[in-house]
Structures are given as C-alpha cells and as structure tokens.
Amino acid sequence: MSQVILMPAAETPSVLIPAGSRRSLASWLTLYMKIDGEASAETTQKAKIQDLERFLEYFERAMRSDDKQLWTRSVSEGFWKDLQKRRSERTGKKLAPTTVNRIMATLRTAARWIHSHEPFVAGNPVERIKDISTPEPVWQGLTDIQMVRMKAAADQLVTLSVAANQWPKRDYALFHVLYATAMRVTELTSLDIDQYDGKYLRNVKRKGRNVTPEIFLVKSVREALDEYIDEERKRDEGPLFRSRTGKALAIQQVDYVLKKIAGQANATLPEKERIHAHPHILRHTMLRRVREEKGLTFAIEYAGHVSEKYIRRYTMPSREEKEATLEELFG
C-alpha cells in the first residue's frame, strides 16, 4: 500500500514530481502534504496524513492501480460509503459522522489542489459529495452556580491540601488562569515562566501556528499566580506550570487538578447536581460569558482567532435555557 509521507523540504523538490511518477496519486498527495504541511501544525499534519493514507488504501484496493486519473466521483462516493461502515480501531464503534466529515474534508481539499495543478480527466472527483448530517452540538460549559461552587472548592483546597507532595497554590492558580483566559489545555501547559511579565502572558502559542501577542490577566488571577510562583514554584526558568520534578504538567495532570476541585465541590451535592469537570469545560464556560457580554467578534479573538462557525459550539444556549425561553414566550 502506498503511503503519504510528509518529507522534509530539503529532501523534496518544491513543485515538481519526477516525470515517471506524474500519474501516481500517492506522489501527488505526498507533494500536497509537503506544501500544506508548511502551514499546518504537527498534530494537524498527522491527522491529514492518516486521512489520505486511509483513502489511498481504499483507492488501490478498489482500482488495483495508483493512477490518479482513475480517481473519479464514483470512487469518492464508494469511499464515503465505506467510511460509514468502518469501525474505530480504538473503540470498536462505527466512525462518528463528524469523523467521516473530517476525513472527506481533507480529501476534498487535496483533490481541489491536485485538480488546480493537473486536472482530472473526469473532473474534480470529490465535487458535489455532501457531508453527513450531524446533530446540533450541545453546549458543555458550567452554569453560574456551578462556577461559584468550583471557585469555592478551589478556595477550600488551598487550606485543606497540606501534604508535602501537594502544591495547592499551583492548582489554585492553574484553575483560575485556565478559566480567565479560555486557553486550551495544550496552550496552558506549553507556557514558560518568562512569558508572564506580572500583568500579561506574552506570545502565547495557539492552535495551528497562531500566536497571541498578549493575554491580560485580571488582578485576582495575577495575585494567585504570583503566590504560586513565590511560595511553591520559585522564579527559576522553565515551564510556568510544572510538576515537582520540574517538568511541564501533562494534560492528564491538569485534568486531575480540575477533577479534584470538582470532587471537593461535589462533596455536599446530590448526585444529579454533581459537576463533571475537565479542562475544555472552562473554555466553553468563559467564551460563552465573553460572547454574551462583549459580542461575537470579541469572543473569536479571545478564543485564539477561531472561525465564527467554530465559536458557535462554545456560545450556543444550553438545552435548559432554550426550554426556559420557550416556556417564557409561549407557556
């Protein structure tokens, strides 16, 4: 089976495919990924390569050839139907519609690129192939009262966590920075201490290749961060949020911190009111609040310049709010 390989620029011609490989679909997709990869994040590159290799495996199995001119809309439709029958190697479940749509989006972009440089005889092979309809996304943030409970629990744990191997002020600062900035957890764990100047987080790497020059921290968050740095972390170089061994906190460790705070908040709550916290839920919560208070444009910038379509996932009303609104209007 052919593979799509993201080759280093120094080892790959910038535009030309060797004459003997100009009909090879694998060669065209490899060149596409080389050029596209220069503008994509590493994780995005890997996902795209996996998507294209999945298609190449199907193409060569179906057509018994690597000739790109055999790629027609019928082949793409066959692959689209095949994806809907496949099961995830990790979970054993059928691929989610969103996964199928993402794979087809990768294929659609690659086909358009190839077609623009050397047209397919039968036309763009992914043209007019629609996405699978998916359910409307559900808002996953915390309500105002749940946030009050989480903040109160974080306050309590600062004084309750007295064991030598615990860093309660780090956990307290982490929780407040994550919520107040609406950063993704990967953006938080990649911060170095020299990016914090006492008022702003500077040159924050966002998803993809975006960089936010400065993120303002409100006074209460700065105070929490300063206490953690002065009393637990100290001001030597390295990751801003780190373990006791000096390494940057792993995503799983951040998740554990939030679950510990949620556990404290849940201690006196009935089962149906318990909070199920994870890092991304704070991003949903804060961006929803920013959207309501300052509008869509501000929320998009605050989120790290995501698209308007993407930001809707974070700012749409919850099911309970929609039900309450309908009751108020028509009940």
C-alpha positions as CSV (number, residue, x, y, z in Angstrom):
1,M,0.0,0.0,0.0
2,S,1.3,3.5,-0.9
3,Q,1.8,5.9,2.0
4,V,1.6,9.7,2.2
5,I,4.9,10.8,3.7
6,L,5.5,14.4,4.9
7,M,9.0,14.8,3.6
8,P,11.5,17.4,4.8
9,A,11.7,20.4,2.5
10,A,15.4,20.0,2.0
11,E,14.8,16.5,0.5
12,T,11.8,17.3,-1.7
13,P,11.5,19.4,-4.9
14,S,9.4,22.4,-4.1
15,V,7.0,21.9,-7.0
16,L,7.9,19.1,-9.5
17,I,7.1,15.5,-9.4
18,P,9.5,13.2,-11.3
19,A,8.3,12.5,-14.8
20,G,7.9,8.8,-14.1
21,S,5.6,9.5,-11.2
22,R,3.3,12.1,-12.6
23,R,0.4,9.7,-12.8
24,S,0.9,8.4,-9.3
25,L,-1.8,9.5,-6.9
26,A,0.5,8.8,-3.9
27,S,3.1,11.1,-5.4
28,W,0.6,13.9,-5.8
29,L,-0.8,13.5,-2.3
30,T,2.7,13.5,-0.9
31,L,3.6,16.7,-2.7
32,Y,0.3,18.2,-1.5
33,M,1.1,17.3,2.1
34,K,4.7,18.7,1.8
35,I,3.4,22.1,0.7
36,D,0.3,22.1,3.0
37,G,2.4,20.9,5.9
38,E,4.5,24.1,5.9
39,A,1.3,25.9,7.0
40,S,-0.1,23.3,9.4
41,A,0.5,22.3,13.0
42,E,2.2,19.0,13.6
43,T,-0.9,17.3,15.0
44,T,-3.0,18.6,12.1
45,Q,-0.4,17.2,9.6
46,K,-0.6,13.8,11.2
47,A,-4.4,13.7,11.1
48,K,-4.4,14.7,7.4
49,I,-1.7,12.1,6.5
50,Q,-3.8,9.4,8.2
51,D,-6.9,10.5,6.4
52,L,-5.2,10.4,3.0
53,E,-3.5,7.1,3.7
54,R,-6.9,5.7,4.5
55,F,-8.2,6.8,1.2
56,L,-5.1,5.6,-0.7
57,E,-5.6,2.1,0.8
58,Y,-9.2,2.1,-0.4
59,F,-8.3,3.5,-3.8
60,E,-5.6,0.9,-4.6
61,R,-7.8,-1.9,-3.3
62,A,-10.8,-0.8,-5.4
63,M,-8.9,0.2,-8.6
64,R,-5.8,-2.1,-8.4
65,S,-3.8,0.9,-9.5
66,D,-2.2,4.1,-8.3
67,D,-3.1,6.0,-11.5
68,K,-4.6,9.3,-10.3
69,Q,-6.8,9.6,-13.5
70,L,-8.8,6.7,-12.2
71,W,-9.9,8.7,-9.3
72,T,-13.5,9.8,-10.2
73,R,-16.5,10.9,-8.2
74,S,-17.8,7.2,-8.1
75,V,-14.6,6.2,-6.3
76,S,-15.1,9.0,-3.8
77,E,-18.7,8.0,-3.2
78,G,-17.6,4.4,-2.7
79,F,-15.0,5.6,-0.1
80,W,-17.6,7.8,1.6
81,K,-20.0,4.8,2.0
82,D,-17.1,2.6,3.1
83,L,-16.2,5.0,5.9
84,Q,-19.7,4.9,7.3
85,K,-19.4,1.1,7.7
86,R,-15.9,1.2,9.2
87,R,-15.2,0.9,12.9
88,S,-12.7,2.7,15.0
89,E,-9.6,0.7,15.8
90,R,-9.5,2.3,19.3
91,T,-13.2,2.0,20.4
92,G,-14.6,-0.7,18.0
93,K,-17.5,1.6,17.3
94,K,-18.6,2.9,13.9
95,L,-16.8,6.1,12.9
96,A,-18.8,9.1,14.1
97,P,-20.4,11.3,11.4
98,T,-18.1,14.1,12.4
99,T,-15.0,11.9,11.8
100,V,-16.3,10.9,8.4
101,N,-16.9,14.5,7.5
102,R,-13.4,15.5,8.7
103,I,-11.8,12.8,6.5
104,M,-13.9,13.8,3.5
105,A,-12.9,17.5,4.1
106,T,-9.3,16.5,4.0
107,L,-9.9,14.6,0.8
108,R,-11.9,17.4,-0.7
109,T,-9.1,20.0,-0.1
110,A,-6.4,17.7,-1.5
111,A,-8.5,16.8,-4.6
112,R,-9.1,20.5,-5.3
113,W,-5.4,21.3,-5.0
114,I,-4.4,18.5,-7.4
115,H,-7.1,19.4,-9.9
116,S,-5.9,23.0,-9.9
117,H,-2.4,21.9,-10.9
118,E,-3.1,19.0,-13.2
119,P,-6.8,18.5,-13.8
120,F,-8.5,15.1,-13.5
121,V,-9.9,14.0,-16.9
122,A,-13.3,13.2,-15.3
123,G,-13.4,16.4,-13.3
124,N,-12.9,17.1,-9.6
125,P,-13.6,13.7,-8.0
126,V,-15.0,15.0,-4.7
127,E,-17.3,17.6,-6.2
128,R,-20.9,17.5,-5.0
129,I,-20.3,14.9,-2.3
130,K,-22.1,16.2,0.7
131,D,-21.3,15.9,4.4
132,I,-23.3,13.6,6.7
133,S,-25.9,15.5,8.7
134,T,-24.8,15.7,12.3
135,P,-26.8,16.5,15.5
136,E,-26.6,20.1,16.7
137,P,-23.7,20.4,19.2
138,V,-24.6,20.5,22.9
139,W,-23.1,23.3,25.0
140,Q,-20.8,21.8,27.6
141,G,-20.0,24.7,29.9
142,L,-20.7,25.3,33.5
143,T,-23.6,27.4,34.8
144,D,-23.0,30.4,37.0
145,I,-23.9,28.5,40.2
146,Q,-21.6,25.6,39.2
147,M,-18.7,28.1,38.7
148,V,-19.4,29.6,42.1
149,R,-19.2,26.1,43.6
150,M,-15.9,25.3,41.7
151,K,-14.3,28.6,42.9
152,A,-15.4,27.9,46.5
153,A,-14.0,24.4,46.3
154,A,-10.7,25.8,44.9
155,D,-10.6,28.3,47.9
156,Q,-11.1,25.4,50.3
157,L,-8.4,23.2,48.9
158,V,-5.8,25.9,49.2
159,T,-6.0,25.5,53.0
160,L,-7.0,21.8,53.2
161,S,-4.1,20.5,51.0
162,V,-1.3,20.4,53.5
163,A,0.6,17.2,52.4
164,A,4.3,17.8,51.4
165,N,3.7,16.4,47.9
166,Q,0.9,18.8,47.2
167,W,1.1,22.2,45.5
168,P,-2.3,23.8,46.4
169,K,-1.3,27.3,45.2
170,R,-0.2,25.9,41.8
171,D,-3.6,24.1,41.4
172,Y,-5.5,27.2,42.5
173,A,-3.6,29.4,40.1
174,L,-3.9,26.9,37.3
175,F,-7.7,26.7,37.7
176,H,-8.1,30.5,37.6
177,V,-5.7,31.1,34.7
178,L,-7.4,28.4,32.6
179,Y,-10.8,29.8,33.3
180,A,-9.9,33.5,33.0
181,T,-8.0,33.1,29.7
182,A,-10.2,30.5,28.0
183,M,-7.0,28.8,26.8
184,R,-6.9,25.3,25.5
185,V,-5.1,23.0,28.0
186,T,-2.3,22.4,25.5
187,E,-1.7,26.1,25.3
188,L,-1.6,26.4,29.1
189,T,0.9,23.5,29.6
190,S,3.2,24.9,26.9
191,L,3.7,28.2,28.8
192,D,7.1,29.2,30.1
193,I,7.6,31.4,33.2
194,D,9.3,34.1,31.1
195,Q,6.1,34.6,29.2
196,Y,4.5,36.0,32.3
197,D,5.5,39.6,33.0
198,G,3.4,40.3,36.1
199,K,0.4,41.5,34.1
200,Y,0.3,39.7,30.7
201,L,1.0,36.4,29.2
202,R,3.2,37.2,26.2
203,N,3.4,35.5,22.8
204,V,1.1,32.6,23.6
205,K,1.2,29.8,21.0
206,R,-2.4,28.9,20.0
207,K,-3.7,26.1,17.9
208,G,-2.1,25.8,14.5
209,R,0.6,28.4,14.0
210,N,-1.3,31.3,15.6
211,V,0.4,33.4,18.3
212,T,-1.5,35.8,20.6
213,P,0.9,38.7,21.4
214,E,-0.5,39.3,24.9
215,I,-3.3,37.9,27.1
216,F,-4.3,40.2,30.0
217,L,-4.7,38.7,33.5
218,V,-7.1,40.4,35.9
219,K,-5.8,41.3,39.4
220,S,-7.1,38.3,41.3
221,V,-5.6,35.9,38.8
222,R,-2.2,37.7,38.9
223,E,-2.2,37.5,42.7
224,A,-2.9,33.8,42.6
225,L,-0.1,33.3,40.0
226,D,2.4,35.4,42.0
227,E,1.7,33.5,45.2
228,Y,2.2,30.1,43.4
229,I,5.5,31.3,41.8
230,D,6.9,32.9,45.0
231,E,5.9,30.2,47.5
232,E,6.0,26.9,45.6
233,R,7.5,27.2,42.1
234,K,10.1,29.9,42.6
235,R,11.2,32.1,39.8
236,D,13.8,30.0,38.0
237,E,13.5,29.2,34.3
238,G,11.3,26.6,32.8
239,P,7.6,25.7,32.4
240,L,5.1,28.0,34.1
241,F,3.0,25.2,35.5
242,R,5.3,22.3,36.3
243,S,5.4,19.2,38.4
244,R,7.6,18.8,41.4
245,T,10.2,17.1,39.2
246,G,10.5,20.4,37.2
247,K,8.7,19.1,34.0
248,A,5.7,20.8,32.4
249,L,2.4,19.4,33.7
250,A,0.9,16.8,31.4
251,I,-2.7,17.2,30.2
252,Q,-3.7,14.3,32.4
253,Q,-2.3,16.1,35.5
254,V,-4.3,19.3,34.6
255,D,-7.4,17.1,34.3
256,Y,-6.7,15.6,37.7
257,V,-6.5,19.0,39.3
258,L,-9.9,20.0,37.9
259,K,-11.4,16.7,39.0
260,K,-10.0,17.2,42.5
261,I,-11.6,20.6,42.7
262,A,-14.9,19.3,41.3
263,G,-14.7,16.4,43.9
264,Q,-14.5,19.0,46.7
265,A,-17.4,20.9,45.2
266,N,-19.5,17.7,44.9
267,A,-18.9,16.6,48.5
268,T,-22.2,18.1,49.7
269,L,-24.2,17.9,46.5
270,P,-26.9,15.3,45.5
271,E,-26.0,13.0,42.6
272,K,-28.0,14.9,40.0
273,E,-26.2,18.2,40.8
274,R,-22.6,16.9,40.7
275,I,-20.1,18.7,38.5
276,H,-18.2,16.7,35.9
277,A,-15.2,18.9,35.2
278,H,-12.4,18.7,32.5
279,P,-10.1,21.4,31.1
280,H,-12.1,22.2,28.0
281,I,-15.3,22.8,30.0
282,L,-13.7,26.0,31.4
283,R,-13.0,27.2,27.8
284,H,-16.7,26.7,26.9
285,T,-17.8,28.5,30.0
286,M,-15.6,31.6,29.6
287,L,-16.2,32.0,25.9
288,R,-19.9,31.8,26.4
289,R,-19.7,34.6,29.0
290,V,-17.4,36.7,26.8
291,R,-19.8,36.2,23.9
292,E,-22.8,37.3,26.0
293,E,-21.0,40.4,27.4
294,K,-18.9,41.6,24.5
295,G,-20.2,40.0,21.3
296,L,-19.1,37.5,18.7
297,T,-16.0,39.4,17.4
298,F,-14.5,39.8,20.8
299,A,-15.2,36.1,21.6
300,I,-13.5,35.0,18.4
301,E,-10.4,37.0,19.2
302,Y,-10.4,35.8,22.8
303,A,-10.6,32.2,21.7
304,G,-7.4,32.5,19.7
305,H,-9.0,33.6,16.4
306,V,-11.2,30.6,15.6
307,S,-13.9,30.8,12.9
308,E,-17.4,32.1,13.5
309,K,-18.7,28.6,12.8
310,Y,-16.4,27.1,15.4
311,I,-17.1,29.6,18.1
312,R,-20.8,28.7,18.0
313,R,-20.0,25.4,19.7
314,Y,-19.0,27.4,22.8
315,T,-21.6,30.1,22.8
316,M,-24.9,28.4,21.9
317,P,-27.6,28.3,24.6
318,S,-28.0,25.2,26.6
319,R,-31.0,22.9,26.3
320,E,-32.3,24.1,29.7
321,E,-32.0,27.8,28.6
322,K,-33.9,27.1,25.3
323,E,-36.6,25.3,27.2
324,A,-36.9,28.1,29.7
325,T,-37.1,30.7,26.9
326,L,-39.9,28.8,25.1
327,E,-41.8,28.5,28.3
328,E,-41.5,32.2,28.9
329,L,-42.5,33.1,25.4
330,F,-45.3,30.6,24.8
331,G,-46.1,28.9,28.1
